[in-house]
Amino acid sequence: MIDKYLHETSRKIVNTPKLVSFTWMKQKNLTMVMSLLKKQRLKRFLNLSGNIYPYLVKVFYTNLQFNGDTLNSHVKGVDIIITNDVWVAITRLKYFGLRINKVILE
């Protein structure tokens, strides 16, 4: 019964996360890819680890809203607000580059 409820109330499909194996890249001699990730400062971000709770991730994305420069969601009674500063602090990525605007296709 809970599966039917989850299926009927789910608004977004959440894909299974893809993982990057740097050991595999070294074994396959993909040094160019490794250097590109390092140059883009993505290696640390891709190495983030910790517990993953797929149901909570699904709820997070189902409730996700974009308001200006913030991402807002609501999970288990907690409002989650992710600003640019929060994103940079967690990922240690730089916040710069070209802005991508929403395009409505008709």
C-alpha positions as CSV (number, residue, x, y, z in Angstrom):
1,M,0.0,0.0,0.0
2,I,2.8,2.4,0.8
3,D,4.4,1.7,-2.5
4,K,1.2,2.6,-4.3
5,Y,1.1,5.9,-2.3
6,L,4.7,6.7,-3.1
7,H,4.2,6.0,-6.8
8,E,1.0,8.1,-7.0
9,T,2.4,11.1,-5.1
10,S,5.8,11.2,-6.6
11,R,6.2,14.1,-9.0
12,K,9.8,13.6,-10.2
13,I,11.9,10.6,-11.2
14,V,15.2,10.4,-9.3
15,N,18.0,8.5,-11.0
16,T,20.3,6.3,-9.2
17,P,23.5,8.3,-8.4
18,K,26.4,7.6,-10.6
19,L,29.7,7.1,-8.9
20,V,33.2,8.0,-10.1
21,S,35.9,5.4,-9.4
22,F,39.3,7.1,-9.5
23,T,41.0,3.7,-9.0
24,W,39.3,2.4,-12.1
25,M,40.4,5.5,-14.1
26,K,44.0,4.9,-13.0
27,Q,43.7,1.3,-14.0
28,K,42.4,2.2,-17.5
29,N,45.1,4.9,-17.8
30,L,42.6,7.7,-18.2
31,T,45.1,10.3,-17.1
32,M,43.6,13.0,-19.4
33,V,40.2,12.7,-17.8
34,M,41.8,12.8,-14.3
35,S,43.8,15.9,-15.2
36,L,40.6,17.5,-16.6
37,L,38.7,16.8,-13.4
38,K,41.6,18.2,-11.4
39,K,41.8,21.3,-13.5
40,Q,38.1,22.0,-13.1
41,R,38.5,21.4,-9.4
42,L,35.8,18.7,-9.5
43,K,37.9,15.8,-8.0
44,R,37.2,16.8,-4.4
45,F,33.5,17.3,-5.2
46,L,33.3,13.9,-6.8
47,N,35.1,12.3,-3.8
48,L,32.5,13.5,-1.3
49,S,31.3,10.5,0.6
50,G,28.9,9.7,3.4
51,N,25.6,7.9,4.0
52,I,23.0,8.1,1.3
53,Y,19.3,7.7,2.0
54,P,17.6,7.2,-1.4
55,Y,14.1,7.8,0.0
56,L,15.1,11.2,1.6
57,V,16.9,12.1,-1.7
58,K,13.7,11.4,-3.6
59,V,11.6,13.5,-1.1
60,F,14.1,16.3,-1.4
61,Y,14.0,16.4,-5.2
62,T,10.2,15.9,-5.2
63,N,9.7,19.0,-3.1
64,L,12.5,21.0,-4.7
65,Q,11.8,24.6,-5.9
66,F,14.0,27.2,-7.5
67,N,13.5,30.7,-6.1
68,G,15.8,33.2,-7.6
69,D,19.3,32.2,-6.5
70,T,18.2,29.6,-3.9
71,L,17.1,26.1,-3.9
72,N,14.3,25.3,-1.4
73,S,12.9,22.0,-0.3
74,H,11.1,20.4,2.6
75,V,12.0,17.0,4.1
76,K,10.7,15.5,7.3
77,G,9.4,18.8,8.7
78,V,12.7,20.6,7.9
79,D,12.9,23.5,5.4
80,I,16.1,23.2,3.4
81,I,17.4,26.4,1.8
82,I,20.6,26.1,-0.3
83,T,22.1,29.4,-1.3
84,N,25.2,29.9,-3.4
85,D,27.2,30.4,-0.2
86,V,26.0,27.1,1.2
87,W,26.7,25.3,-2.1
88,V,30.3,26.7,-2.3
89,A,31.0,25.9,1.4
90,I,29.9,22.2,0.9
91,T,31.5,21.5,-2.4
92,R,34.4,24.0,-2.2
93,L,33.7,24.9,-5.9
94,K,34.2,28.4,-7.1
95,Y,31.0,30.3,-7.9
96,F,31.6,31.9,-11.3
97,G,31.0,31.3,-15.0
98,L,28.3,31.9,-17.4
99,R,24.7,32.1,-16.2
100,I,22.3,29.7,-17.9
101,N,18.8,31.1,-18.3
102,K,15.6,29.1,-18.4
103,V,14.4,28.5,-21.9
104,I,10.8,27.6,-22.5
105,L,10.3,25.4,-25.5
106,E,7.0,25.5,-27.3
